Amino acid sequence: MRWRELLGSWNHNLPMKITALAVAFVFWFLMLGRQDITLSRDLEVQVLLAPQLELANEIPNSVTIEIVGPRVSLKRFSSKKEVYTINLSSLKEGYHQVTLDKSGVNLPIGLDILGIRPRRVDVVIRKIEQEEKERRAEEAAGSEG
């Protein structure tokens, strides 16, 4: 008698149970078949500084990032013009060694950074002299008119 009750509860909503099992298998096979691929890409560097400061030394014009993820996301990322942003706006005058990390690039969901080259950048920040500020303002006004 116990077996019949157990078998009866198993047969209850049988089509829904079969459908749920089929959907679970589909998701399982999709995830099993998903292969992440790796891509290296050079990105132009954009530096953000406080208004009264400037870089006193040269830094690389580009960085190379190695990213991993699904092919569709990598294709979407590769088709856009992306830049790597180094935010130095919170730094004061002087010498700083800045470690480049994931925050410098806007990645789509599903992508992850495996590496960044160079990993660190040495920067020297100095105040813009008053005469230099005035000259730059004059150049900007001249190019507008």
Backbone bond lengths (Angstrom), bond angles and torsions (degrees), N, CA, C in turn:
res aa  C-N    CA-C-N  psi(-1)  N-CA   C-N-CA  omega(-1)  CA-C   N-CA-C  phi
1 M - - - 1.447 - - 1.537 110.59 -
2 R 1.288 116.84 -36.54 1.456 121.29 -178.79 1.523 111.20 -64.10
3 W 1.311 117.30 -40.14 1.448 122.33 -179.40 1.520 111.97 -64.75
4 R 1.295 116.22 -37.95 1.473 119.42 179.08 1.524 111.00 -66.46
5 E 1.298 117.21 -38.54 1.465 120.01 177.82 1.535 110.22 -65.63
6 L 1.305 115.29 -43.13 1.457 120.18 179.22 1.532 110.55 -64.53
7 L 1.305 117.68 -45.16 1.456 122.16 178.09 1.527 110.94 -64.27
8 G 1.314 116.73 -37.38 1.461 120.84 178.50 1.519 111.49 -64.80
9 S 1.314 118.13 -39.75 1.466 120.47 178.71 1.527 110.67 -70.51
10 W 1.310 117.48 -29.94 1.463 121.20 177.25 1.527 110.58 -68.70
11 N 1.305 117.94 -37.75 1.461 121.99 -179.10 1.528 112.23 -78.06
12 H 1.306 117.53 -13.86 1.459 120.94 179.34 1.546 109.15 -66.86
13 N 1.326 118.51 127.34 1.465 124.82 -177.34 1.530 111.99 57.90
14 L 1.306 117.57 39.17 1.466 122.46 -176.68 1.539 112.54 -58.87
15 P 1.339 120.52 -44.27 1.477 118.88 179.24 1.534 112.62 -60.14
16 M 1.335 117.15 -38.55 1.462 120.32 179.44 1.524 110.79 -67.47
17 K 1.319 117.02 -37.74 1.461 120.80 179.03 1.526 110.89 -67.31
18 I 1.322 116.72 -39.53 1.475 120.25 178.80 1.521 110.11 -66.79
19 T 1.327 116.71 -41.03 1.468 120.67 178.12 1.528 110.91 -62.62
20 A 1.314 117.55 -44.89 1.466 121.15 179.33 1.527 111.02 -61.89
21 L 1.314 116.81 -40.01 1.462 121.49 178.57 1.530 110.47 -65.53
22 A 1.332 116.54 -41.73 1.468 120.40 178.92 1.527 110.78 -63.76
23 V 1.326 117.79 -43.24 1.462 121.42 178.52 1.532 110.31 -63.02
24 A 1.311 117.03 -41.49 1.466 120.54 178.00 1.531 110.95 -61.01
25 F 1.324 117.43 -41.86 1.466 120.54 178.23 1.524 111.45 -65.38
26 V 1.328 117.84 -39.74 1.466 120.87 178.14 1.528 109.92 -60.33
27 F 1.336 117.58 -48.56 1.467 120.65 178.71 1.522 111.41 -61.87
28 W 1.306 116.27 -39.80 1.453 120.33 179.72 1.528 110.73 -62.62
29 F 1.335 117.61 -45.11 1.463 120.66 179.35 1.526 111.73 -67.42
30 L 1.334 117.26 -36.24 1.468 119.76 177.31 1.519 111.21 -62.91
31 M 1.305 117.34 -44.65 1.463 120.74 -179.72 1.526 111.23 -70.91
32 L 1.321 116.41 -34.39 1.451 120.41 179.11 1.531 110.29 -67.66
33 G 1.319 117.27 -36.89 1.449 121.88 -178.38 1.512 114.12 -82.91
34 R 1.322 118.19 -8.55 1.459 121.40 -178.78 1.518 109.99 -73.71
35 Q 1.314 115.74 123.49 1.455 120.28 178.58 1.519 108.15 -119.92
36 D 1.301 115.27 124.56 1.453 119.78 175.83 1.522 108.50 -80.40
37 I 1.314 115.88 140.68 1.450 120.24 176.39 1.530 108.67 -118.42
38 T 1.315 115.66 162.22 1.460 122.22 -175.91 1.526 109.29 -112.69
39 L 1.332 115.05 143.01 1.462 121.65 -179.24 1.521 108.81 -138.79
40 S 1.338 116.80 137.45 1.466 121.45 172.06 1.518 107.54 -105.83
41 R 1.315 114.90 138.42 1.464 119.07 -178.13 1.521 109.93 -145.72
42 D 1.338 115.80 137.64 1.464 121.79 174.89 1.519 108.45 -88.42
43 L 1.335 115.68 130.98 1.458 121.36 178.69 1.520 109.32 -119.90
44 E 1.326 115.85 138.34 1.459 121.42 175.54 1.528 109.05 -66.70
45 V 1.338 116.11 142.44 1.466 121.32 -178.52 1.532 109.66 -91.98
46 Q 1.313 115.27 134.10 1.463 123.00 173.30 1.528 106.65 -119.81
47 V 1.342 116.95 128.35 1.465 121.48 -177.59 1.525 109.25 -109.03
48 L 1.333 116.13 130.31 1.457 121.73 175.56 1.522 108.45 -106.56
49 L 1.341 115.51 124.78 1.460 122.07 179.92 1.522 109.63 -128.40
50 A 1.320 115.69 158.29 1.465 120.16 172.80 1.532 108.02 -63.75
51 P 1.341 118.64 151.35 1.468 121.66 -173.52 1.527 115.72 -56.49
52 Q 1.314 118.84 -34.04 1.464 120.72 -175.48 1.531 112.65 -91.17
53 L 1.329 117.82 5.66 1.465 121.26 -176.75 1.522 111.44 -117.63
54 E 1.362 114.40 158.84 1.466 120.87 176.18 1.524 109.04 -145.93
55 L 1.333 115.79 163.76 1.457 120.84 175.71 1.515 108.91 -80.70
56 A 1.330 116.25 134.96 1.463 121.06 178.64 1.525 111.13 -98.26
57 N 1.310 118.24 -8.33 1.460 121.88 -179.98 1.531 110.05 -129.05
58 E 1.322 113.98 166.30 1.460 120.45 177.88 1.531 109.04 -83.45
59 I 1.329 115.64 141.40 1.461 120.70 172.99 1.526 107.21 -124.77
60 P 1.322 118.31 163.23 1.470 119.81 -179.20 1.534 111.28 -58.56
61 N 1.338 115.46 143.81 1.464 121.24 177.51 1.521 112.27 -77.07
62 S 1.344 115.61 -20.00 1.462 118.79 -179.14 1.524 110.02 -146.00
63 V 1.318 114.74 160.08 1.465 122.14 172.95 1.522 107.49 -125.73
64 T 1.310 115.86 154.01 1.455 121.40 176.83 1.517 107.91 -107.20
65 I 1.331 116.00 124.95 1.460 119.46 176.51 1.523 108.87 -113.79
66 E 1.310 115.18 145.10 1.457 121.69 174.96 1.516 106.51 -111.89
67 I 1.334 115.61 119.15 1.461 120.31 -176.90 1.522 109.96 -121.02
68 V 1.333 114.44 154.67 1.456 121.20 -179.20 1.523 108.46 -132.47
69 G 1.331 114.89 145.86 1.456 119.71 178.45 1.509 111.56 165.05
70 P 1.333 115.87 -175.11 1.462 120.36 179.03 1.529 111.54 -65.01
71 R 1.321 115.21 149.60 1.462 121.60 -177.25 1.529 112.43 -55.89
72 V 1.322 117.90 -41.25 1.463 121.79 -177.74 1.530 110.63 -63.17
73 S 1.330 117.30 -45.00 1.465 120.86 179.75 1.521 111.23 -66.36
74 L 1.332 117.17 -39.41 1.463 120.56 178.64 1.523 110.90 -65.34
75 K 1.321 116.95 -39.01 1.464 120.87 178.74 1.522 110.43 -64.18
76 R 1.330 116.66 -42.60 1.461 121.69 178.74 1.534 110.07 -63.56
77 F 1.328 116.94 -42.83 1.466 121.23 179.35 1.526 110.95 -65.39
78 S 1.321 117.27 -40.74 1.467 121.57 -177.87 1.523 112.44 -68.12
79 S 1.311 116.98 -27.87 1.467 119.60 -176.50 1.533 112.63 -78.56
80 K 1.325 117.89 -15.02 1.463 121.77 -179.15 1.522 110.74 -95.29
81 K 1.324 115.39 151.81 1.472 120.40 173.59 1.528 107.31 -85.86
82 E 1.301 116.01 103.54 1.461 122.13 -178.99 1.519 109.96 -104.43
83 V 1.321 116.45 152.49 1.460 122.56 174.08 1.526 108.67 -125.52
84 Y 1.315 115.26 156.17 1.458 121.07 174.46 1.519 106.91 -101.71
85 T 1.323 117.10 119.26 1.457 122.16 -176.17 1.526 110.53 -98.13
86 I 1.333 115.06 124.71 1.461 121.00 173.82 1.522 106.29 -104.64
87 N 1.316 116.05 109.68 1.461 121.26 -176.35 1.530 109.52 -91.12
88 L 1.331 115.30 106.44 1.466 121.79 179.69 1.525 111.27 -109.86
89 S 1.327 116.92 12.52 1.467 120.94 -173.82 1.526 113.30 -64.61
90 S 1.312 118.50 -20.94 1.467 120.20 -179.56 1.531 112.48 -92.82
91 L 1.341 117.21 -3.62 1.467 120.32 -177.80 1.517 111.80 -88.39
92 K 1.325 115.52 149.80 1.471 123.50 178.00 1.527 109.33 -94.99
93 E 1.331 115.91 179.74 1.458 121.38 177.18 1.523 110.10 -59.34
94 G 1.334 115.30 151.30 1.452 120.42 174.38 1.516 113.25 120.43
95 Y 1.330 114.32 -170.93 1.461 122.40 -179.00 1.524 109.65 -88.62
96 H 1.341 116.14 135.53 1.461 121.49 177.39 1.522 108.42 -140.72
97 Q 1.333 115.46 144.24 1.457 120.69 171.22 1.521 106.30 -107.85
98 V 1.327 116.08 115.43 1.460 121.93 -174.32 1.524 109.01 -103.91
99 T 1.339 116.09 126.72 1.455 121.34 175.61 1.526 108.71 -89.78
100 L 1.320 115.45 126.94 1.462 120.50 -179.91 1.529 109.10 -83.55
101 D 1.341 115.89 132.58 1.460 120.14 -178.06 1.523 111.00 -136.10
102 K 1.323 116.03 -171.85 1.467 122.70 -175.67 1.519 113.62 -62.81
103 S 1.327 117.60 -23.49 1.463 120.00 -174.99 1.525 112.58 -68.65
104 G 1.322 118.16 -12.46 1.452 121.00 -177.69 1.512 115.28 -80.09
105 V 1.316 117.16 -10.87 1.469 120.35 -177.51 1.525 109.59 -134.93
106 N 1.312 115.36 142.96 1.457 121.97 -179.32 1.527 108.89 -94.41
107 L 1.332 116.47 103.69 1.465 121.27 -177.55 1.523 111.54 -97.83
108 P 1.334 116.70 143.10 1.464 119.29 173.06 1.528 110.76 -66.51
109 I 1.316 115.84 161.07 1.470 120.99 178.43 1.528 108.79 -61.44
110 G 1.316 115.64 136.35 1.459 121.35 177.82 1.514 113.64 101.63
111 L 1.338 117.59 -14.82 1.457 120.71 178.91 1.521 109.88 -100.31
112 D 1.322 115.11 148.98 1.459 120.39 178.60 1.523 108.71 -139.37
113 I 1.318 116.75 149.19 1.463 122.21 179.70 1.524 109.65 -90.46
114 L 1.338 114.92 125.94 1.459 120.33 176.12 1.519 111.17 -89.86
115 G 1.340 116.65 -33.37 1.452 119.39 -178.08 1.514 111.94 -164.27
116 I 1.324 115.14 157.02 1.461 123.17 177.41 1.519 107.44 -132.93
117 R 1.340 117.06 131.65 1.459 121.77 176.98 1.518 108.40 -127.14
118 P 1.305 119.87 128.96 1.462 126.98 -4.45 1.525 110.87 -71.32
119 R 1.295 116.27 156.48 1.469 121.97 -178.70 1.523 111.43 -79.22
120 R 1.332 115.68 -33.71 1.466 121.08 -179.51 1.518 109.58 -130.73
121 V 1.319 115.14 150.90 1.464 121.83 177.07 1.519 108.17 -130.28
122 D 1.332 116.24 131.19 1.461 120.94 175.13 1.524 108.05 -89.17
123 V 1.327 116.28 127.56 1.462 120.66 179.22 1.524 109.80 -127.46
124 V 1.321 114.60 144.94 1.459 121.65 172.97 1.523 105.83 -120.01
125 I 1.316 115.02 122.20 1.463 120.68 -177.03 1.523 108.46 -110.18
126 R 1.323 115.33 136.50 1.466 119.67 177.94 1.526 108.75 -136.86
127 K 1.354 113.70 161.21 1.459 119.84 176.52 1.519 109.39 -75.02
128 I 1.305 115.80 145.60 1.456 120.58 174.05 1.523 107.28 -78.91
129 E 1.332 116.67 128.04 1.465 121.35 179.21 1.522 109.73 -67.92
130 Q 1.327 116.86 152.07 1.466 122.26 -176.84 1.534 111.37 -58.08
131 E 1.355 117.33 -42.98 1.468 119.84 -179.66 1.527 110.30 -63.48
132 E 1.308 116.25 -39.31 1.468 121.06 179.14 1.518 110.46 -64.76
133 K 1.344 116.78 -40.83 1.462 121.19 177.03 1.525 110.89 -59.04
134 E 1.340 115.25 -46.14 1.462 120.01 -179.14 1.525 111.29 -64.43
135 R 1.337 116.91 -41.83 1.468 120.91 179.30 1.528 110.39 -62.28
136 R 1.319 116.80 -44.06 1.474 120.81 179.04 1.537 111.24 -64.79
137 A 1.316 116.60 -37.40 1.459 120.08 177.77 1.522 110.53 -65.24
138 E 1.344 116.52 -41.05 1.466 120.75 178.18 1.524 110.68 -65.04
139 E 1.333 117.05 -41.89 1.471 120.64 178.36 1.516 110.64 -62.22
140 A 1.327 116.78 -42.94 1.461 121.00 179.61 1.517 111.03 -64.20
141 A 1.344 116.76 -41.03 1.468 120.57 178.90 1.527 110.49 -67.88
142 G 1.320 117.93 -37.18 1.461 122.48 178.68 1.509 112.91 -67.28
143 S 1.313 117.33 -37.06 1.467 120.91 -179.49 1.529 111.81 -75.34
144 E 1.319 117.73 -22.43 1.463 121.16 178.47 1.517 111.36 -78.08
145 G 1.306 117.29 -31.99 1.459 121.41 -172.66 1.467 115.90 -93.11
